[in-house]
Amino acid sequence: MPHDGGRVAVAGAVLHPLVAVVDPGAALALHADDVEVHVDARREQRVVRPPHVPPEVDVDTHPPGVPAIDGEREVGARRDEGDVRRGRVELRPRAGAVPAGGLPHPVAPPVGTEAGVVQHTPLVVETREIDPVEDLLSFADPARPLAWFRRGDGIVAVGEPVAELRPSAEEGRTRAETLAALWQGLAAAAEVSDPLRLPGTGLVAFGAFTFDEDSRADSVLTIPSRILGRHGDRFWETRIRRSGDERAPGAVEPAEYGPHWAGTVGPGAQSPQGYQDAVRSALARIADGELSKVVLARDLQGTIPAGSDLRRLVRALATGYPDTWVFAVDGLIGASPETLVTVQDRTVTARVLAGTIGRGADADADTAASAHLASSTKDLDEHQYAVQSVLASLRPYTRALAASEQPFLLKLPNLFHLATDVEGELENGRSALDLVRALHPTAAVAGTPTPTAIAAIRELEPFDRGRYAGPVGWVDADGNGEWAIALRCAQFTSTDDAIAVTAYAGAGIVAGSDPESELLETRVKFRPLVDALA
Ligand SMILES: C=C(O[C@H]1C=CC=C(C(=O)O)[C@@H]1O)C(=O)O
């Protein structure tokens, strides 16, 4: 790369001396001099700070170019969380409605059975390679897509699930622990034929867990009866059935996308003013030494027409944000840039994001924004809390755990994040679900120290986060899996005459945070969802 006196030339452009844009696939430890350059604004890019970081400069912290979200105005009332199932682990057929998330919804009565029955009916699983499929998503359920994509690779569920596991809260055991134990039993008993052994082949369950153990929303693991998947140029179909079920599988057909639909969202339980007041309260607690960081979120609510083909939203997110984890699990749909943890063949990776600034309106403003973020002590501190929390949580379950020394800048279409990649080797006998349990909630979505931050969130946020900011992803029978933190997302819940939408976005509050800037940051984070809904 041409390099001249601290100025880094990139494809004819000159970047601020603080930053260099590098290929997302490059190795963990990067130097500004030995990297490849991308300048495609729609693609994820890493921007690393060169070794000599000049002293911090005093720059306005407002994210530039951030329009208000339509209809945002003062409102208040706490959302009615409605009915949420509690009690047993259920084996449930598709209900024809988008369930969970905390709002009322029509749900078919469970035809299922206790956890023991699920566990003691072994699953029979066969994966086979198939010809390339042009659009995997077209095979998913339009009303209730179950999908996981990144950069064109991914898996979608087709047809009725074999089981949906929704454990109730139990004394002394989190629902995530119950699900991990159930999965271990199911996986151990399953008969799996998987000649491909790629990420997402074999016995796979999709999961979405609540942020808060006290949430009234469900934590769920769904085991599909059929999965179509892609990894690079390889495609596969997996069939999963309960042992003894000898019914011939039906044909797998794509379904045409339903008509275009649009929806709008406006203020939810937390108004913009209420959010800034909550940030002020958080700052007072930080000043009192109660905690050092807390992540405060707000919500937007709206509706979309009943019968909307939700695959359209998934497709829009996957096209607009190809480098994020695009997910649709149990009505929770979003595009998260933050990897909670991935495990493949015992290699563990995680990507920590904390510290954010909106993209600039033009190239100069963009460069200034990224330079500002890269040198902001407040954001670098906030980031370090998140990195340390991830390393501390992973250490007991991994060997040779390493993180890049300095954060890089992750460039997304709507914003920059400070990011750190972590890599290690999984200890024997552990699975992706163990790591999910150990990691959640990270300081990127809760704060530091964690219990105090969770208590502050419960007091300062006038709504139940449901699965927002919780783990979302998939796990296989060998303990492999890909899990993101459910950010930049919304919960879609069928009601009698429409589909209710609640979108969420938050920001990390540390000493020095400015309430108005944090509000603007949440606006930037709502953009992927709000734009895709419009
Ligand atoms: C809580 C959110 O973002 C987290 C992840 C990345 C950066 C963050 C930040 O800079 O505040 C947040 O910690 C959200 O998107 O709702």
The ligand as a Gaussian input file, in Angstrom:
#p B3LYP/6-31G(d) Opt

LIG

0 1
 C      -26.908000      -2.066000      21.954000
 C      -26.628000      -1.935000      20.663000
 O      -25.360000      -1.893000      20.179000
 C      -24.267000      -2.341000      20.963000
 C      -23.351000      -2.978000      20.014000
 C      -22.398000      -2.275000      19.347000
 C      -22.089000      -0.959000      19.737000
 C      -22.697000      -0.406000      20.814000
 C      -22.363000       0.965000      21.238000
 O      -21.478000       1.581000      20.640000
 O      -23.024000       1.493000      22.136000
 C      -23.642000      -1.166000      21.671000
 O      -22.904000      -1.599000      22.772000
 C      -27.683000      -1.874000      19.649000
 O      -27.371000      -1.863000      18.456000
 O      -28.881000      -1.860000      20.004000

